[in-house]
Amino acid sequence: MIFIASHSDPAEVVEGLAAGGVDYLSSPFRGPEVVARIRVHLLNRLRLAQMKREDKAKNLLLSMAAHDLRNPLVSIRALTNLMRAGHVGEVTAEQRDLLDTVYDASQSMLDLVNELLDISMLDAGELKFTPGPTSLTDLITSSVRLNNATAAKKGSFIVVKPGELPPELAIDGPKIRQVLNNMLDNAIKFSPPSSTITVETGLVSGRCSVVVRDKGPGILEGEHERLFKDFSRTSAKPTGGETSTGLGLSICAKIMRAHAGTIEAQNAPGGGAEFRITFPLNA
């Protein structure tokens, strides 16, 4: 919408733009100026439409590539696991070490492929959410149990400080478990060995809250905005040589938005970082 405003009344311009106008002409207007402004806006709309088509094609190509890579990676992991278990013959200690390396590397690649699939489907609006009555407490318990096995490899431990939560929320359990696992995995990665990672739950400002506090370096000044962007990493490095794709927190942010929830991060008192997710009570 291009509107006409009095040259001597700036308030008309402000009012017109607030009402949804994208440009204005001063009265009295001239024909060539009208044509020129319309031509510029038409070209901009054409460019925007082209960008949307290109973005859709990019997401489709990314999704196809990730999907085609996933199956052979699953096969590599399965075959490697069979060899490690000795189902195809005796395995020496040296061979087992090599097979363990192949297995871990293929798992890292599979994690990246799965994240690429998630991010492309989220951007295309094709990742389906199926909310249902779910116990957030049970999800936290199972995620902590799973991730404590990983933490133990670094001599670390995850403890839970439970607070009041409703018995059930209408949420997509597998997707929220993915968010919790990512938060805990990051806390383990960036905390030094023999750390205690804390999970605290409760009600804050009328919303369900889950906080994960780590013992890492915290969020450096000027890097906060990188946390939830696709393929973006901060300068902090994992303490045990773990890998990071820069996609996990971006996916978490999209999942939380789909639940009318939030995810935020800040430096914790006494050092480290804390990541908080919240849900509305009627979720």
C-alpha positions in Angstrom: 0.0 0.0 0.0 1.4 3.4 -1.1 -0.5 6.3 0.4 -0.6 10.1 -0.2 0.4 12.4 2.7 0.6 16.1 3.1 4.1 17.3 2.7 3.6 19.7 5.6 2.2 17.2 8.1 4.7 14.4 9.3 2.0 13.0 11.5 0.1 11.8 8.4 3.2 9.8 7.3 3.6 8.2 10.7 -0.1 7.3 10.8 0.0 5.9 7.3 3.1 3.7 7.9 1.5 2.5 11.2 -1.6 1.5 9.3 0.4 -0.8 7.0 1.7 1.4 4.3 5.1 0.6 2.7 5.7 3.9 1.0 4.1 7.3 0.5 3.8 10.2 -2.0 3.8 13.8 -1.0 0.8 15.8 -2.2 0.7 17.1 -4.8 2.2 14.1 -6.5 3.6 13.7 -10.0 2.8 10.9 -12.4 6.4 9.8 -13.2 7.2 9.6 -9.4 4.1 7.3 -8.9 5.2 5.0 -11.7 8.8 4.9 -10.5 7.8 4.0 -6.9 5.4 1.3 -8.0 8.1 -0.1 -10.3 10.5 -0.3 -7.4 8.0 -2.1 -5.1 7.1 -4.6 -7.8 10.7 -5.4 -8.4 11.2 -5.9 -4.7 8.2 -8.3 -4.5 9.6 -10.3 -7.5 13.0 -10.6 -5.8 11.3 -11.7 -2.5 9.3 -14.3 -4.4 12.5 -15.6 -6.1 14.3 -15.8 -2.8 11.4 -17.8 -1.3 11.6 -20.2 -4.3 15.3 -20.6 -4.0 15.0 -21.2 -0.2 12.4 -23.8 -0.7 14.6 -25.6 -3.3 17.6 -25.4 -1.0 15.6 -27.0 1.8 14.3 -29.7 -0.5 17.9 -30.5 -1.7 19.2 -30.5 1.9 16.4 -32.8 3.0 17.0 -35.2 0.1 20.8 -35.3 0.6 20.4 -35.9 4.4 17.8 -38.6 3.8 20.0 -40.4 1.3 23.0 -40.3 3.6 21.1 -41.5 6.6 20.5 -45.1 5.5 24.2 -46.0 4.7 25.3 -44.5 8.0 22.8 -46.6 9.9 24.1 -49.6 8.0 27.7 -48.7 8.8 26.9 -48.5 12.5 25.0 -51.8 12.5 27.7 -53.7 10.7 30.4 -52.1 12.9 28.5 -53.2 16.0 28.3 -56.8 14.7 32.0 -56.8 14.2 32.7 -55.4 17.6 30.5 -58.1 19.2 32.6 -60.8 17.4 29.7 -62.1 15.3 32.0 -62.3 12.2 35.1 -63.7 13.9 37.4 -63.0 16.7 38.4 -59.3 17.1 41.8 -58.3 18.6 42.1 -55.4 21.0 43.7 -53.2 18.3 40.9 -54.0 15.9 38.3 -53.3 18.5 39.8 -49.8 19.1 39.6 -49.1 15.4 36.0 -50.4 15.2 35.1 -48.2 18.2 36.5 -45.2 16.3 34.5 -46.1 13.2 31.3 -46.5 15.3 31.8 -43.2 17.1 32.6 -41.3 13.9 29.5 -42.8 12.1 27.4 -41.8 15.1 28.6 -38.2 14.9 27.8 -38.2 11.2 24.4 -39.7 11.8 23.7 -37.0 14.5 24.6 -34.3 12.0 22.4 -35.9 9.3 19.4 -36.1 11.6 19.9 -32.5 12.7 20.0 -31.4 9.0 16.8 -33.3 8.4 15.1 -31.7 11.4 16.3 -28.2 10.4 15.2 -28.5 6.8 11.7 -29.9 7.8 11.3 -27.2 10.4 12.2 -24.4 8.0 9.8 -25.9 5.4 7.0 -26.2 8.0 6.8 -30.0 7.4 8.0 -31.3 10.8 4.8 -32.5 12.5 4.1 -31.9 16.1 1.7 -34.3 17.9 1.0 -32.9 21.4 -0.6 -35.2 23.9 -0.9 -35.5 27.7 2.7 -36.0 28.8 4.5 -36.0 32.1 7.3 -33.5 31.9 8.7 -34.9 35.1 9.0 -38.4 33.5 10.7 -36.9 30.4 13.3 -35.2 32.6 13.9 -38.3 34.7 14.5 -40.5 31.6 16.7 -37.9 29.9 18.8 -37.4 33.0 19.2 -41.2 33.4 20.4 -41.5 29.7 22.8 -38.6 29.8 24.3 -39.6 33.2 25.8 -42.5 31.3 27.5 -40.1 29.0 28.5 -37.8 31.9 30.1 -40.7 33.8 32.7 -41.1 31.0 34.0 -37.6 32.0 33.6 -38.3 35.7 30.7 -35.9 35.8 27.2 -36.3 37.3 23.7 -34.8 36.7 21.6 -34.0 39.7 17.9 -33.0 39.7 16.4 -30.4 42.1 12.7 -31.1 41.6 10.1 -28.4 42.1 6.4 -28.3 41.5 5.2 -29.2 38.1 1.7 -30.2 36.8 1.1 -34.0 36.4 0.8 -33.6 32.6 1.2 -31.1 29.9 -0.1 -31.2 26.3 3.3 -31.4 24.6 5.0 -33.5 22.0 7.0 -35.9 24.2 9.7 -37.0 21.7 10.4 -33.4 20.6 10.7 -32.1 24.1 12.9 -35.1 25.0 15.1 -34.0 22.1 15.3 -30.5 23.6 16.2 -31.8 27.1 18.8 -34.2 25.7 20.4 -31.4 23.7 20.6 -29.1 26.8 22.1 -31.9 28.9 24.5 -33.0 26.2 25.8 -29.4 25.8 26.2 -29.1 29.6 28.3 -32.2 29.6 30.3 -31.2 26.6 31.3 -27.8 27.9 31.8 -28.6 31.6 35.2 -29.8 32.7 35.6 -33.4 33.9 34.3 -34.3 37.3 31.6 -31.6 37.2 28.2 -31.6 38.8 25.5 -30.5 36.3 22.2 -29.3 37.9 18.6 -29.6 36.6 16.1 -27.5 38.4 12.3 -27.6 37.8 9.4 -25.6 39.1 6.9 -22.9 38.4 8.2 -19.4 37.5 5.9 -16.5 36.8 3.0 -18.8 36.1 4.9 -21.0 33.7 6.6 -24.5 33.9 10.3 -24.1 34.0 13.3 -26.4 33.5 16.8 -25.0 34.0 20.1 -26.8 33.2 23.2 -25.3 34.9 26.6 -26.3 33.8 30.2 -25.6 35.0 31.6 -24.5 31.7 33.1 -21.1 30.7 29.7 -19.4 30.4 28.6 -17.2 27.5 31.2 -14.8 26.5 30.3 -11.1 25.9 29.0 -10.5 22.4 28.3 -14.2 21.7 24.8 -14.6 23.1 23.1 -13.9 19.8 24.9 -16.8 18.2 23.5 -19.5 20.4 20.2 -20.1 18.7 21.2 -19.5 15.0 21.6 -22.2 12.4 25.2 -23.5 12.0 26.5 -20.9 14.6 28.9 -21.7 17.3 30.4 -19.6 20.1 34.1 -19.5 20.9 33.7 -22.0 23.8 35.2 -25.4 23.1 34.0 -28.8 24.4 36.3 -30.0 27.1 36.5 -33.7 26.0 37.1 -33.4 22.3 33.4 -33.7 21.5 32.0 -32.3 18.3 29.4 -29.6 17.8 27.3 -29.0 14.6 25.9 -25.6 15.6 22.4 -26.9 14.9 21.2 -28.3 18.2 20.1 -25.2 20.0 18.6 -23.7 16.8 16.4 -26.8 16.5 15.5 -26.5 20.2 14.4 -22.9 19.7 12.1 -23.8 16.9 10.6 -26.8 18.9 10.0 -24.5 21.9 8.3 -21.8 19.7 6.0 -24.5 18.3 4.9 -25.3 21.9 4.3 -21.6 22.7 7.3 -21.9 25.0 10.6 -20.2 25.3 14.3 -21.1 25.5 16.9 -18.7 26.9 20.4 -18.7 28.2 22.5 -16.6 30.6 25.6 -16.9 32.7 24.9 -18.6 36.0 25.9 -17.0 39.3 29.3 -18.4 40.4 30.3 -19.4 36.8 29.0 -21.6 34.0 25.9 -21.1 32.0 22.2 -21.9 32.5 19.7 -22.7 29.9 16.0 -22.4 30.7 13.0 -23.6 28.8 9.4 -22.7 29.8 5.9 -23.8 28.9 2.6 -22.2 29.5 0.6 -24.1 32.2 -2.2 -24.8 29.7 0.2 -26.3 27.2 
